[in-house]
Amino acid sequence: MLKERVNAKECLLYPLKKVNGQFICVSWKETFDDIARNVRELKKRFGPTAVLRNHDYANNGLLKNLDRRFFNCYGGVMELVGSLCWGAGIEAQTWDFGNAHSHSPEDIEE
């Protein structure tokens, strides 16, 4: 399934930037310069923990933890426990059914 997603004809092959409500094609250099400028400014104004690192996606290849190294060098950031989907699902279930108290998984055998 991941192979089909990565190789889909709709897959973007170049960066786009929204300017005056329209997406325009920009260079990779401009894109990375914009990102670098923005993360430097965020860190300067609010500190490194103003960034939330969400590392919960389908790509588990060789570069899986490269972002961890980057953010450690950045000065540390906020990290999620679990995933955004998992937390949202638990919250929705709580709103629908109330708190769910149950036994510990170790108690199943008993």
Secondary structure, DSSP 8 states (H G I E B T S, - for coil): -HHHHHT-TT---S-EEEETTEEEE--HHHHHHHHHHHHHHHHHHH-GGGSEE---SS--STTTTHHHHHHHHHT--EE-SS-HHHHHHHHHHHHHH-------GGGTT-
